[in-house]
Amino acid sequence: MFRRLTAALALISLAACQVQDKPAPSDSLDAIARDYVLLSLTIGEKEEGYIDAYYGPAEIKARAEAEAPKQDIDVLAKRTANLLGRVEAAAGEGDAMDRRRARFLAAQLTAAATRLRMLKGEKLSFAEEARGLFGVTPQLKPLSDYDPVLARIDQLVPGDGALSDRVNAFQDRFNIPTERLKPVFDAAIAECKRRTLAHIALPADERFDMAFVTGKSWSGYNYYQGDAHSRIEINTDLPIRISRAVDLGCHEGYPGHHVLNALLEQKLTKERGWIEFSVYPLFSPQSLIAEGSANYGIDLAFPGDEQLAFETEALYPLAGLPVADAGKYLELTRAMRDLAGARFTIARDYLEGRIDRAEAVRLAQKYQLQSKERAEQGIAFTDQYRSYVINYGLGKDMVRADIERLASPQERWARMAQLLSEPTLPSDLKR
């Protein structure tokens, strides 16, 4: 499964990098996990944003900060290979959960090795990058495959001019006034939380802070702080439409990123003592599960037309918006979901140099039906996060396929809770 290292190479690398103070006679997963945390934090010192969250021991963070200036990418790559060899040697030990733990560590380390190759300047194809970082190979469609979807949407928003202009003009009628953002988001997140807590038990002291920010390439972000506490940031660079309140409330909060991190901390870090879950490297298979479950969580929490009903009864009045065309807005929003894959094709062609930035923006306007400003923000995200974009659509499709094998809402929520509280990899998802 993994490339074996000779005993001599392992000992040389271990001594050179000083990963362990005193190698134990029997190399346990606990020891490997602690070294994985140290390695991840040290890589994080080389790349801003590599670590999405850390709430483990302060002394490991301090050690990473002290070691990072002395270790270049090649040394970190050797440490990563060494840890992979150690995981392989321990992979068959313990019970089923221990074996899953070993597979998780191996997958995370494979992602770290891939990211280090990229940091050193190696050029990978979009597919190689996605497979190495996130453990999946996306099957991308040519943009022409989305032309029938555009034709269907054209019938929903008739008129003259470019389809993207017509779509954006219609959607802009549903922008939340800036002065009403907080009460709308407070209400949306509260409802997302209420629906989630009806099915998933969370730590009694879980909480979040919310802030509105600017100057970001993303629309929302959850910064997990540890102790079941998150900071949720909402980007207001562009007007926020009414449907995004529930979307972001579920995605960043309940049952999305906040719930995922709180459950992993409670079930794995605290109850099992698995220290590796106290660190979250962004460019790893963990992100496909995180983004996919957060996006699917919107549909799980608000099945059918329940989102529309809640929005028209509670959010539209708070936003001061008329509800006359709310149903048409929802129909358009759902139709546009069928264009999600176009984003990945555009990102691949842009990152591999087939098209330049101006063409990527133009294609995003055409095939994602975005305004120029939103298209530019989307390409800025691709500049920053590259193949990470696949985690939203492909991740959601994979999580949906796994959960919707089950018939009842109760079974689906139980499966969601299981995915969020165990060492879940993309390969664990059933289709």
Secondary structure as GFF3:
##gff-version 3
##sequence-region A 1 431
A	DSSP	alpha_helix	7	17	.	.	.	ID=ss1
A	DSSP	alpha_helix	29	46	.	.	.	ID=ss2
A	DSSP	beta_strand	51	54	.	.	.	ID=ss3
A	DSSP	alpha_helix	58	67	.	.	.	ID=ss4
A	DSSP	three_ten_helix	68	70	.	.	.	ID=ss5
A	DSSP	alpha_helix	73	90	.	.	.	ID=ss6
A	DSSP	alpha_helix	96	119	.	.	.	ID=ss7
A	DSSP	alpha_helix	126	134	.	.	.	ID=ss8
A	DSSP	three_ten_helix	143	146	.	.	.	ID=ss9
A	DSSP	alpha_helix	147	156	.	.	.	ID=ss10
A	DSSP	alpha_helix	163	171	.	.	.	ID=ss11
A	DSSP	three_ten_helix	172	174	.	.	.	ID=ss12
A	DSSP	three_ten_helix	178	180	.	.	.	ID=ss13
A	DSSP	alpha_helix	181	197	.	.	.	ID=ss14
A	DSSP	beta_strand	207	213	.	.	.	ID=ss15
A	DSSP	beta_strand	220	226	.	.	.	ID=ss16
A	DSSP	beta_strand	229	235	.	.	.	ID=ss17
A	DSSP	alpha_helix	243	248	.	.	.	ID=ss18
A	DSSP	pi_helix	249	253	.	.	.	ID=ss19
A	DSSP	alpha_helix	257	264	.	.	.	ID=ss20
A	DSSP	pi_helix	265	270	.	.	.	ID=ss21
A	DSSP	three_ten_helix	275	278	.	.	.	ID=ss22
A	DSSP	beta_strand	279	281	.	.	.	ID=ss23
A	DSSP	alpha_helix	285	301	.	.	.	ID=ss24
A	DSSP	alpha_helix	306	310	.	.	.	ID=ss25
A	DSSP	pi_helix	311	315	.	.	.	ID=ss26
A	DSSP	alpha_helix	316	319	.	.	.	ID=ss27
A	DSSP	alpha_helix	326	336	.	.	.	ID=ss28
A	DSSP	three_ten_helix	337	339	.	.	.	ID=ss29
A	DSSP	alpha_helix	340	351	.	.	.	ID=ss30
A	DSSP	alpha_helix	357	367	.	.	.	ID=ss31
A	DSSP	alpha_helix	372	385	.	.	.	ID=ss32
A	DSSP	three_ten_helix	386	389	.	.	.	ID=ss33
A	DSSP	alpha_helix	390	403	.	.	.	ID=ss34
A	DSSP	alpha_helix	409	421	.	.	.	ID=ss35
A	DSSP	three_ten_helix	426	428	.	.	.	ID=ss36
###
